[in-house]
C-alpha cells in the first residue's frame, strides 16, 4: 500500500482515538459529579419526598390582671390535616371526610400539610382516628393551642380578640406567619402581638408515597421545641372592673374608666354593650360573629377610647381654671344673679335650673352646675383663652394609651373651626364652655382630665402595661387655683346643693363633677360624672358616661361611687393597716 495512504489512515485513526478518549473523559467526569459531588443533594431530595416537616405551634403568652388573674390563656384544640399527595388522592380524602362528618370542607393545596378543619369536637376526632385513617386515608389529628378568654365579655374591649390571618396579610409577614394562622386583631392582643406570640417549633414525620404516616418521629434529634410567648401582666384590676360592670345599667350603653391619678395606670375600662371574644377564635361560632358585626348597638366599639361624646358640665372646670388664673373670679366673686337664662344677641341661653340659682360664687356655681355663671365667665374669657386651656388639658388629641390605633382624638373646636363650618358667633363659646356644641371627648380623655384636676395639674399617659410613661405638667396654673377648683368639686358631692351626692362612699373623702349632655339625634341626654379620691391626695380618678342616661348626678354619679368603693376595698385588702378616712375631711366653712 502506498505509504502516503497509510500515513493518512494513521492520522485519521489517531484523531478518532483522541475524540473517543475525550468523550469517555467527559462521561467519567459527569458520572463522578453525579455520584460524588451531588450525592448528598439527591439523598436530601429523596428524603424530602418521604420526610414531612411539621410546624409545632408555640403557646401564646398569657394576659393577666395586676393580681395575676388570667384574662387570656390557651386551651388544647384539635385540628384535622391532610398530608398532601397527588390531586386525585387529596380530593378523595377530603370527600371521605366530608361524607363522614356531614359538613363541607374548604382547603387550599398550597402547603404540604393541609389543614382541613380547625377546633373540631371529640366525635370528629374519633371518626378520623378510628375510621378514616384505618381505611388508608392520609388524615391526621393535630393538637394546637387555641386562645381562650375565661371572663368572656368582662374585659373584651381591653384584651381584644384574635382572628385568622388572611392571605394578603400572611404574604406581608411571610417570615413568621402562614395563611390560616391566628393573630391579634384588636385590643392588647393586637398591640402586643410581637410579645405574646412565641416561636414555633419543628418536628418530622415519615410518610409513604400516598402521604400516610409511617413513622411519627424519625429524627427526634433534629426536632426543635416551640418557645412560648411572653406573658402580659396588666395594670387592670378585675375587682374594680367587675364593680363597674355591676354598677352600669344593663339596658344602657356607655363607658367607665378608672385611672391611677398618679401614674395613669388603667385600673378599669368598661365599654357597654360588650361581647364574648371567644366567638372570634372558634370556628363553630360563625353565625354569632356575623350577628355581632351587624348589631346596631355596636358592641364591638370600645366606647372608652373610640366613643366621642359632648362632655356636658364636666367641662366647666376648664373655664374655672382659666378664669381663676386670669383673675376674673375667685372664691368670693359673683356675677349678675342667675335668673334661669341669659340673652346674648338674639339668642337666649338657659340654665339647668329654669327658675334660676340667684347670686353665686365659683364654689356654689360648681356645686349646683349653674350654666349662667359659666356663660358669664366665657364672655369675659374669650374664645382664644378658653381654647388654650382646653388644649392644656389634652383635649383634641389622643391620650397615647397603648390601645392605639383604635383611639380617637375627639374634637376641640377653635374659632377657625366654626368659621369654616357655619360662621363664628359668640353663642358657640356659650355652648362650648358648658360642654356642648361641637366639642367631643372620649371617656378616657375625661378620666385623664379628672386626674389632672385632682393631682394638681399633672397630665398622665394612660397605659395598661409596662412602666409609667412620662407625665406632662400643665404650666401656668398655681397651686391655689387647683385647690379652689378641688373645693368646688368637693362641694358637688358634699354641699347642700351639690349635684353629685349619690357618688358619696362611706369611709373615703372624694370630689366630683356631674354633667348632662345633649347629643342629637338621640332624644335623651347622656349622663356624665367625673370623680377622684381621696380628696387630699388622689389615687384614683374616674369618668363615667351613660348614653341616654339623663341627669349625670342621678345616673352616672352612683356608678362612679361604686368604682371608688371597690377601689377602697381593694386598697384595704392590700394594706390592712390603712384605716379608712371619714366621709369628708373638710370643715363646715370650707363646704
DOKOLTI-938744 format. One line per 5 residues: number of its first residue (from 1); their letters; for each residue x, y, z of C-alpha. Coordinates in pm, 1 decimal. Layout:
// residues N
NUM) A) X Y Z | ...
// end
This chain:
// residues 591
1) XXXXX) 0.0 0.0 0.0 | 111.3 349.5 -76.3 | 297.8 493.2 223.7 | 109.1 822.8 190.4 | -224.2 641.3 219.3
6) XXXXX) -103.2 455.4 526.5 | 8.4 779.3 687.2 | -330.1 939.5 612.6 | -515.1 645.8 773.3 | -286.7 670.7 1073.9
11) XXXXX) -368.3 1036.5 1122.5 | -740.0 961.7 1099.6 | -717.2 676.4 1348.7 | -523.8 885.6 1597.1 | -785.6 1163.4 1569.4
16) XXXXX) -1065.3 915.0 1625.0 | -891.9 772.4 1930.3 | -845.8 1122.0 2074.0 | -1214.1 1203.1 2016.7 | -1325.2 878.0 2178.0
21) XXXXX) -1089.9 943.4 2469.7 | -1231.2 1292.4 2522.0 | -1585.5 1157.3 2512.6 | -1508.1 896.8 2776.1 | -1333.6 1159.9 2988.5
26) XXXXX) -1642.8 1381.5 2978.9 | -1868.8 1091.4 3067.6 | -1638.6 995.6 3353.0 | -1635.5 1347.2 3494.0 | -2014.8 1369.4 3472.7
31) XXXXX) -2050.5 1036.4 3649.3 | -1807.7 1149.6 3916.9 | -2010.4 1468.9 3968.4 | -2337.6 1281.3 3997.2 | -2211.2 1011.6 4230.3
36) XXXXX) -1976.7 1208.3 4449.8 | -2040.7 1580.7 4433.7 | -2424.3 1587.3 4426.5 | -2492.9 1260.3 4602.0 | -2584.4 1443.1 4923.4
41) XXXXX) -2825.3 1674.7 4738.5 | -3003.7 1384.7 4571.2 | -3016.1 1198.9 4900.0 | -3178.3 1501.8 5064.4 | -3427.6 1535.5 4779.3
46) XXXXX) -3514.7 1170.0 4818.7 | -3553.1 1216.1 5191.5 | -3778.6 1518.4 5143.8 | -4007.5 1302.9 4934.1 | -4074.4 1085.0 5235.7
51) XXXXX) -3999.0 1314.9 5535.5 | -4252.6 1587.6 5612.3 | -4157.0 1898.2 5807.3 | -4433.8 1972.3 6058.2 | -4469.3 2304.6 6237.3
56) XXXXX) -4536.3 2282.6 6611.7 | -4729.3 2593.7 6713.6 | -4593.0 2784.5 7010.6 | -4825.9 2862.7 7301.5 | -4916.0 3229.5 7318.5
61) XXXXX) -4827.5 3430.6 7629.3 | -5095.0 3475.5 7894.8 | -5267.1 3807.2 7964.9 | -5314.7 3869.2 8337.7 | -5461.4 4141.7 8555.4
66) XXXXX) -5236.8 4310.0 8812.0 | -5304.3 4036.6 9069.4 | -5235.0 3753.8 8826.8 | -5595.3 3665.8 8741.3 | -5599.3 3521.1 8389.4
71) XXXXX) -5773.9 3719.9 8116.8 | -5645.3 3527.5 7814.8 | -5498.8 3176.3 7810.7 | -5454.7 2877.7 7580.9 | -5653.5 2556.9 7560.7
76) XXXXX) -5592.7 2238.8 7364.6 | -5770.8 2235.2 7030.0 | -5798.3 1953.4 6774.2 | -5746.6 2014.5 6403.1 | -5776.6 1774.8 6108.6
81) XXXXX) -5498.5 1790.0 5850.0 | -5408.3 1613.6 5529.3 | -5054.3 1538.2 5415.5 | -5055.4 1641.6 5051.5 | -5012.6 1368.3 4793.5
86) XXXXX) -5144.3 1398.5 4437.9 | -5450.5 1599.0 4349.2 | -5677.2 1297.7 4294.4 | -5583.3 1127.3 4623.7 | -5625.0 1454.3 4813.5
91) XXXXX) -5971.9 1505.5 4665.0 | -6073.9 1151.1 4763.7 | -5953.1 1207.5 5121.5 | -6143.2 1534.4 5152.3 | -6459.2 1377.9 5008.1
96) XXXXX) -6433.1 1091.3 5257.5 | -6401.9 1337.7 5547.9 | -6698.0 1544.0 5426.3 | -6913.6 1233.9 5397.5 | -6810.0 1109.1 5741.8
101) XXXXX) -6878.3 1434.1 5932.6 | -7162.4 1567.3 5716.7 | -7002.3 1908.7 5664.8 | -6829.4 2078.4 5371.9 | -6453.6 2126.2 5394.8
106) XXXXX) -6266.4 2419.1 5240.2 | -5897.2 2377.0 5174.8 | -5604.7 2502.1 4967.9 | -5322.1 2280.8 4839.8 | -5051.0 2540.4 4896.7
111) XXXXX) -4867.7 2370.8 5182.0 | -4752.1 2012.1 5221.4 | -4960.3 1989.1 5538.2 | -5316.1 2098.4 5453.8 | -5541.5 2198.3 5745.1
116) XXXXX) -5897.2 2089.1 5667.6 | -6092.0 2156.1 5988.1 | -5996.7 2356.9 6295.1 | -6123.1 2324.9 6654.1 | -6322.9 2006.6 6595.7
121) XXXXX) -6506.1 1809.6 6863.2 | -6412.9 1467.6 7002.3 | -6667.0 1294.5 6780.0 | -6487.0 1418.5 6468.4 | -6150.5 1318.6 6615.0
126) XXXXX) -6282.8 966.8 6674.6 | -6412.7 940.7 6316.9 | -6073.3 1034.9 6175.2 | -5867.0 818.3 6407.5 | -6082.2 506.7 6407.5
131) XXXXX) -6244.2 501.8 6064.5 | -6078.4 716.6 5800.6 | -5716.7 650.0 5892.4 | -5798.9 283.8 5926.7 | -5929.1 293.3 5569.4
136) XXXXX) -5595.0 428.4 5449.5 | -5673.6 798.0 5412.8 | -5369.4 1018.8 5497.3 | -5559.5 1228.4 5750.8 | -5424.9 1305.9 6094.7
141) XXXXX) -5521.6 1492.9 6410.0 | -5310.0 1782.3 6539.9 | -5331.4 1924.0 6890.5 | -5282.2 2301.2 6879.6 | -5305.9 2578.7 7139.2
146) XXXXX) -5616.0 2792.4 7090.6 | -5695.8 3119.1 7266.7 | -5949.1 3115.7 7546.8 | -6096.0 3410.4 7736.6 | -6226.7 3280.0 8071.6
151) XXXXX) -6404.6 3603.4 8170.1 | -6598.3 3638.7 7846.6 | -6727.9 3990.6 7796.1 | -6590.1 4142.9 8119.0 | -6276.2 4296.3 7965.4
156) XXXXX) -6330.3 4215.5 7598.3 | -6252.3 4562.1 7462.6 | -5926.2 4576.1 7656.4 | -5794.0 4228.5 7583.9 | -5930.7 4224.8 7229.9
161) XXXXX) -5951.7 3906.5 7028.1 | -5763.8 3700.3 6773.3 | -5862.4 3621.8 6418.5 | -5741.1 3426.9 6119.8 | -5464.1 3586.2 5918.2
166) XXXXX) -5575.0 3649.9 5562.2 | -5358.7 3551.6 5266.8 | -5256.4 3908.1 5182.0 | -5160.1 3971.9 5544.9 | -4961.9 3648.1 5559.3
171) XXXXX) -4773.7 3742.8 5243.2 | -4661.7 4066.4 5408.7 | -4533.2 3876.4 5713.0 | -4414.3 3555.0 5547.7 | -4119.3 3505.7 5783.0
176) XXXXX) -4332.9 3445.7 6091.3 | -4679.4 3366.1 5962.9 | -4863.4 3138.1 5726.6 | -5216.4 3164.6 5585.8 | -5459.2 3036.8 5847.2
181) XXXXX) -5251.8 3148.2 6146.8 | -5435.1 3334.0 6420.1 | -5307.5 3678.3 6522.2 | -5425.1 3960.5 6746.0 | -5689.4 4163.3 6565.6
186) XXXXX) -5796.7 4416.6 6830.0 | -5706.6 4539.0 7177.5 | -5394.8 4431.1 7361.8 | -5386.2 4107.5 7162.2 | -5305.3 4322.5 6859.8
191) XXXXX) -5088.6 4589.8 7022.5 | -4861.4 4337.0 7193.5 | -4871.6 4069.1 6920.4 | -4492.6 4051.7 6897.1 | -4453.1 3999.3 7270.2
196) XXXXX) -4735.0 3748.9 7311.0 | -4652.1 3538.3 7007.0 | -4396.1 3263.4 7060.3 | -4156.5 3095.4 6816.9 | -4292.6 2782.5 6651.7
201) XXXXX) -4103.1 2456.0 6671.1 | -4036.7 2185.2 6411.0 | -4084.9 1809.2 6407.7 | -4069.1 1548.1 6130.0 | -4287.1 1257.6 6021.0
206) XXXXX) -4209.4 984.0 5770.4 | -4475.2 912.3 5507.7 | -4525.3 674.3 5220.8 | -4595.7 774.8 4861.2 | -4966.2 828.8 4938.4
211) XXXXX) -4896.7 1058.4 5233.1 | -4977.6 807.6 5507.2 | -4764.2 840.9 5818.8 | -4521.1 551.9 5865.3 | -4308.1 692.0 6148.7
216) XXXXX) -4416.6 970.3 6386.7 | -4061.1 1068.8 6492.7 | -3792.6 950.2 6252.5 | -3541.5 1220.1 6355.3 | -3600.7 1323.1 6718.4
221) XXXXX) -3255.8 1481.2 6737.3 | -3348.0 1726.7 6459.3 | -3667.3 1848.0 6625.4 | -3692.3 2198.5 6768.5 | -3926.0 2262.7 7060.2
226) XXXXX) -4156.0 2566.4 7037.1 | -4076.8 2869.1 7255.0 | -4384.5 3009.7 7435.1 | -4468.0 3378.4 7406.5 | -4416.2 3621.7 7693.1
231) XXXXX) -4691.1 3687.5 7945.9 | -4851.7 4029.9 7979.3 | -4933.5 4143.4 8334.9 | -5158.1 4447.5 8313.8 | -5237.5 4739.7 8541.7
236) XXXXX) -5603.8 4636.9 8518.3 | -5776.5 4535.5 8842.4 | -6053.6 4285.0 8770.6 | -6227.7 4355.0 9102.7 | -6269.3 4720.0 9005.1
241) XXXXX) -6366.9 4616.1 8652.0 | -6637.8 4388.9 8794.8 | -6766.8 4669.5 9015.4 | -6800.2 4896.5 8712.3 | -6984.3 4625.7 8517.5
246) XXXXX) -7226.4 4559.8 8805.3 | -7299.3 4929.7 8853.4 | -7367.1 5009.3 8486.6 | -7736.1 4955.8 8399.0 | -7766.9 4651.7 8170.9
251) XXXXX) -8012.5 4821.7 7939.5 | -7795.1 5126.0 7866.2 | -7477.9 5184.4 7668.7 | -7179.8 5375.5 7797.6 | -6834.2 5358.4 7944.2
256) XXXXX) -6646.6 5367.2 8274.2 | -6275.0 5446.0 8302.0 | -6070.4 5439.5 8622.8 | -5707.9 5557.4 8628.8 | -5437.5 5571.6 8889.8
261) XXXXX) -5435.7 5950.2 8928.4 | -5060.9 5948.6 8996.7 | -4927.8 5730.6 8715.8 | -5200.9 5689.2 8453.6 | -5220.7 5311.7 8505.3
266) XXXXX) -5561.6 5195.2 8381.4 | -5740.8 5023.3 8670.3 | -6068.2 4963.5 8487.5 | -6208.6 5031.0 8142.1 | -6564.0 4925.2 8069.8
271) XXXXX) -6745.3 4961.1 7739.2 | -7109.9 4858.0 7720.1 | -7260.3 4671.7 7541.9 | -6978.1 4421.7 7528.3 | -6917.8 4087.8 7356.0
276) XXXXX) -6759.7 3749.3 7418.3 | -6420.7 3737.5 7239.8 | -6432.7 3356.3 7238.4 | -6676.0 3389.4 6948.6 | -6391.8 3513.1 6726.3
281) XXXXX) -6149.8 3227.8 6793.3 | -6393.9 2941.4 6747.9 | -6478.5 2808.1 6401.8 | -6812.3 2694.1 6539.5 | -6945.0 3045.9 6608.5
286) XXXXX) -6963.9 3200.0 6262.1 | -7330.1 3297.3 6297.6 | -7262.2 3475.0 6626.7 | -6970.8 3664.8 6474.6 | -7192.5 3783.8 6193.9
291) XXXXX) -7457.6 3897.6 6442.0 | -7203.8 4095.7 6645.1 | -7066.8 4270.8 6337.8 | -7416.6 4364.0 6218.6 | -7554.7 4461.2 6563.0
296) XXXXX) -7684.8 4818.7 6553.1 | -7589.3 4872.1 6918.7 | -7223.0 4838.4 6813.1 | -7096.8 4603.9 7086.1 | -6755.8 4580.6 6915.6
301) XXXXX) -6693.8 4954.9 6957.7 | -6466.8 5038.8 7250.7 | -6658.8 5340.8 7371.5 | -6387.6 5429.8 7623.0 | -6138.9 5525.9 7351.2
306) XXXXX) -6343.1 5538.6 7029.0 | -6676.1 5673.3 7151.8 | -6695.5 6052.3 7111.1 | -6943.4 6247.0 7324.8 | -7019.2 6605.3 7427.9
311) XXXXX) -6882.5 6622.9 7785.6 | -7158.5 6840.7 7927.7 | -7097.0 7028.2 8252.0 | -6791.0 6823.0 8343.6 | -6607.0 7062.6 8109.7
316) XXXXX) -6700.0 7373.6 8311.8 | -6387.6 7328.7 8520.6 | -6171.1 7425.7 8221.6 | -6330.3 7771.0 8235.6 | -6297.0 7774.6 8615.0
321) XXXXX) -5920.6 7716.9 8598.5 | -5878.4 7971.3 8318.3 | -6086.5 8236.2 8496.8 | -5901.3 8193.7 8826.3 | -5565.0 8229.2 8651.7
326) XXXXX) -5687.7 8533.8 8458.9 | -5808.4 8699.9 8779.4 | -6166.0 8710.3 8651.2 | -6305.5 8536.5 8958.0 | -6213.9 8392.2 9296.2
331) XXXXX) -6399.3 8207.4 9570.2 | -6598.0 8519.8 9665.4 | -6666.7 8689.5 9331.9 | -7020.9 8681.5 9195.9 | -7178.4 8791.8 8869.8
336) XXXXX) -7529.3 8906.5 8793.1 | -7773.4 8675.8 8967.5 | -7878.7 8371.9 8767.6 | -8241.1 8420.4 8668.8 | -8259.0 8097.2 8471.5
341) XXXXX) -8147.4 8241.3 8136.0 | -7905.0 8479.0 7967.6 | -7960.2 8658.2 7639.0 | -7657.6 8708.6 7413.1 | -7753.4 8894.5 7098.4
346) XXXXX) -8067.2 8734.3 6963.1 | -8009.3 8401.5 7139.2 | -8133.4 8307.7 7485.6 | -7919.4 8057.8 7678.6 | -8096.0 7874.5 7956.3
351) XXXXX) -7972.5 7739.7 8285.8 | -8025.4 7384.4 8403.2 | -8238.2 7541.8 8677.9 | -8503.8 7728.7 8479.2 | -8615.1 7930.0 8782.0
356) XXXXX) -8257.8 8045.6 8842.4 | -7991.2 7994.8 9108.4 | -7968.2 8354.9 9219.8 | -7634.4 8506.4 9312.6 | -7348.0 8251.9 9323.7
361) XXXXX) -6973.1 8241.0 9372.7 | -6747.9 7995.5 9189.1 | -6775.6 7719.7 9451.1 | -7154.5 7733.9 9461.9 | -7178.8 7760.6 9083.1
366) XXXXX) -6965.8 7447.5 9051.4 | -7171.2 7259.6 9311.1 | -7506.1 7347.1 9152.9 | -7365.5 7336.9 8795.9 | -7508.2 7677.1 8704.5
371) XXXXX) -7485.1 7730.8 8328.2 | -7538.3 8106.6 8350.3 | -7244.9 8164.3 8586.7 | -7010.0 7989.0 8345.4 | -7163.7 8171.7 8048.7
376) XXXXX) -7063.0 8496.7 8220.8 | -6710.3 8361.9 8266.0 | -6694.8 8271.4 7897.3 | -6796.3 8620.0 7782.8 | -6504.7 8768.6 7976.8
381) XXXXX) -6252.2 8493.9 7897.5 | -6299.4 8489.9 7522.7 | -6262.3 8204.1 7277.5 | -5883.5 8203.9 7248.0 | -5815.4 8178.8 7621.5
386) XXXXX) -6073.8 7906.6 7670.5 | -5934.7 7710.5 7375.0 | -5578.5 7741.4 7508.6 | -5679.4 7586.5 7841.6 | -5872.7 7314.5 7664.6
391) XXXXX) -5551.1 7223.7 7485.3 | -5356.3 7222.9 7811.4 | -5590.4 6958.0 7948.4 | -5519.9 6735.3 7648.2 | -5849.7 6764.7 7464.9
396) XXXXX) -5848.7 6730.3 7086.9 | -5555.7 6484.8 7080.7 | -5525.4 6112.6 7163.8 | -5406.4 6029.8 7514.7 | -5144.0 5784.7 7385.6
401) XXXXX) -5290.5 5482.0 7561.9 | -5142.6 5151.2 7447.8 | -5461.6 5052.9 7266.6 | -5365.3 5269.8 6971.0 | -5451.1 5284.9 6677.6
406) XXXXX) -5812.4 5244.4 6789.6 | -5810.1 5564.4 6998.1 | -5998.1 5869.4 6868.9 | -5886.7 6227.8 6929.5 | -6223.5 6389.9 6992.9
411) XXXXX) -6285.7 6747.7 6878.1 | -6166.9 7070.3 7042.3 | -6308.2 7339.8 6812.1 | -6133.5 7675.7 6780.0 | -6266.4 7992.7 6620.7
416) XXXXX) -6144.6 7888.4 6273.8 | -6324.7 7554.2 6304.9 | -6654.9 7738.2 6347.7 | -6580.9 7992.3 6076.7 | -6524.4 7714.0 5824.1
421) XXXXX) -6824.8 7514.7 5939.8 | -7108.2 7763.2 5985.2 | -6956.8 8100.5 6075.1 | -6846.7 8238.4 6410.2 | -7094.5 8370.9 6665.6
426) XXXXX) -7046.6 8423.0 7039.0 | -7310.3 8161.3 7101.0 | -7059.6 7892.7 7001.6 | -6844.9 7981.0 7303.7 | -7153.6 7984.2 7526.9
431) XXXXX) -7216.3 7623.4 7428.6 | -6854.2 7510.9 7443.0 | -6791.7 7637.0 7795.0 | -7069.1 7409.7 7927.6 | -6954.2 7111.5 7721.3
436) XXXXX) -7198.5 7136.1 7432.4 | -7176.1 7247.5 7071.0 | -6916.8 7077.9 6853.1 | -6699.8 6972.8 7148.1 | -6642.9 6595.0 7157.8
441) XXXXX) -6438.0 6387.2 7400.3 | -6366.4 6024.4 7475.7 | -6427.6 5886.3 7826.3 | -6054.0 5816.5 7856.8 | -5970.8 6180.9 7784.4
446) XXXXX) -6217.9 6286.4 8052.5 | -6070.6 6042.0 8306.7 | -5726.3 6192.3 8243.5 | -5877.5 6539.6 8284.6 | -6028.2 6432.9 8618.5
451) XXXXX) -5689.9 6301.0 8731.3 | -5522.8 6632.8 8641.9 | -5784.3 6828.8 8837.3 | -5716.0 6614.4 9142.4 | -5337.9 6575.5 9126.9
456) XXXXX) -5252.7 6941.8 9079.5 | -5223.1 6963.2 8702.7 | -5022.4 6655.9 8604.5 | -5136.0 6508.7 8271.9 | -5071.1 6135.8 8293.4
461) XXXXX) -5043.4 5897.2 7999.8 | -5295.0 5612.6 8038.7 | -5138.3 5269.8 7999.3 | -5210.1 4901.8 8060.0 | -4860.3 4756.8 8054.4
466) XXXXX) -4506.1 4847.2 8148.7 | -4358.2 5130.6 8347.3 | -4545.5 5458.5 8375.7 | -4479.3 5677.8 8069.6 | -4360.2 6035.7 8125.3
471) XXXXX) -4615.9 6282.8 8258.5 | -4673.0 6640.4 8149.8 | -4720.9 6934.7 8383.7 | -4995.0 7184.1 8295.7 | -4791.7 7503.3 8312.9
476) XXXXX) -4911.2 7842.0 8427.1 | -5159.0 7726.1 8692.4 | -5090.3 7797.8 9059.5 | -5146.5 7550.8 9345.1 | -5408.3 7792.8 9481.6
481) XXXXX) -5613.2 7759.8 9162.2 | -5604.4 7380.9 9176.8 | -5712.1 7389.5 9541.2 | -6007.8 7618.3 9473.1 | -6129.6 7402.6 9184.9
486) XXXXX) -6096.9 7093.8 9403.8 | -6303.3 7265.0 9676.0 | -6577.3 7331.1 9422.3 | -6574.1 6966.3 9314.5 | -6584.1 6858.7 9680.0
491) XXXXX) -6893.1 7074.0 9726.9 | -7055.1 6894.5 9429.2 | -7055.5 6576.8 9639.5 | -7097.9 6709.8 9994.6 | -7258.1 7053.4 9959.6
496) XXXXX) -7626.7 7112.4 10034.9 | -7697.4 7199.4 9672.1 | -7443.9 6962.8 9520.5 | -7548.1 6761.0 9216.3 | -7324.6 6463.0 9297.3
501) XXXXX) -7446.4 6347.1 9637.8 | -7515.1 5998.5 9505.8 | -7143.2 5948.6 9448.9 | -7067.7 5951.3 9821.3 | -6883.4 5649.8 9960.4
506) XXXXX) -6861.6 5571.0 10330.2 | -6503.9 5572.4 10450.2 | -6340.2 5785.2 10180.8 | -6342.9 6156.2 10101.4 | -6389.3 6235.8 9733.2
511) XXXXX) -6468.1 6512.9 9486.8 | -6656.0 6511.4 9159.1 | -6849.9 6690.5 8889.1 | -7171.0 6593.0 8714.8 | -7264.9 6657.1 8356.1
516) XXXXX) -7571.0 6619.1 8136.1 | -7510.4 6643.1 7763.0 | -7737.4 6662.3 7462.6 | -7630.9 6459.7 7160.2 | -7868.7 6480.5 6864.6
521) XXXXX) -8029.8 6286.9 6709.6 | -8078.5 6097.6 7036.1 | -8374.1 6235.2 7231.0 | -8244.1 6163.2 7581.5 | -7939.8 6326.6 7738.5
526) XXXXX) -7612.8 6149.5 7814.0 | -7525.5 6129.8 8182.8 | -7169.5 6214.3 8294.9 | -6979.3 6207.5 8621.4 | -6611.2 6250.8 8699.8
531) XXXXX) -6450.1 6198.8 9039.6 | -6122.5 6150.0 9222.0 | -6034.5 6013.7 9566.1 | -5906.0 6050.5 9831.2 | -5962.2 6424.7 9823.7
536) XXXXX) -5631.1 6536.8 9976.7 | -5401.0 6309.1 9777.0 | -5592.2 6144.6 9491.4 | -5503.3 5787.2 9398.0 | -5791.5 5710.0 9163.6
541) XXXXX) -5972.8 5917.9 8900.8 | -6297.4 5801.9 8740.9 | -6503.3 5907.2 8439.4 | -6849.7 5766.7 8365.9 | -7076.4 5828.9 8069.0
546) XXXXX) -7416.3 5664.8 8024.9 | -7581.6 5711.7 7686.5 | -7943.2 5826.8 7719.8 | -7889.3 5817.7 8096.5 | -8047.7 6153.3 8177.1
551) XXXXX) -7901.9 6351.5 8466.1 | -7539.2 6285.0 8549.7 | -7591.0 6322.2 8923.9 | -7873.9 6069.2 8922.9 | -7739.2 5803.6 8685.0
556) XXXXX) -7362.1 5835.0 8647.9 | -7266.3 5950.2 8999.7 | -7365.7 5622.3 9172.7 | -7157.7 5428.2 8919.2 | -6851.8 5641.3 8995.1
561) XXXXX) -6915.9 5589.0 9365.8 | -6933.2 5211.7 9321.5 | -6599.9 5211.1 9138.5 | -6433.0 5419.7 9410.7 | -6584.2 5194.8 9677.8
566) XXXXX) -6434.8 4890.6 9503.5 | -6100.6 5068.4 9490.2 | -6121.5 5144.2 9863.3 | -6196.8 4778.9 9941.4 | -5906.0 4673.8 9722.7
571) XXXXX) -5675.0 4924.1 9889.7 | -5769.1 4800.0 10237.6 | -5715.3 4441.2 10123.1 | -5366.7 4526.3 10005.4 | -5287.5 4741.8 10311.1
576) XXXXX) -5492.5 4618.1 10609.4 | -5319.5 4865.9 10842.4 | -5454.5 5158.6 10637.4 | -5754.0 5298.2 10824.5 | -6046.6 5442.3 10633.1
581) XXXXX) -6096.7 5819.3 10647.7 | -6415.8 5997.3 10743.8 | -6673.8 6076.5 10480.4 | -6547.2 6434.3 10449.8 | -6226.3 6586.7 10583.2
586) XXXXX) -6331.2 6947.7 10519.6 | -6477.7 7184.5 10775.9 | -6825.2 7332.2 10750.6 | -6678.1 7667.4 10646.7 | -6491.7 7507.4 10357.0
591) X) -6805.8 7327.0 10245.1
// end
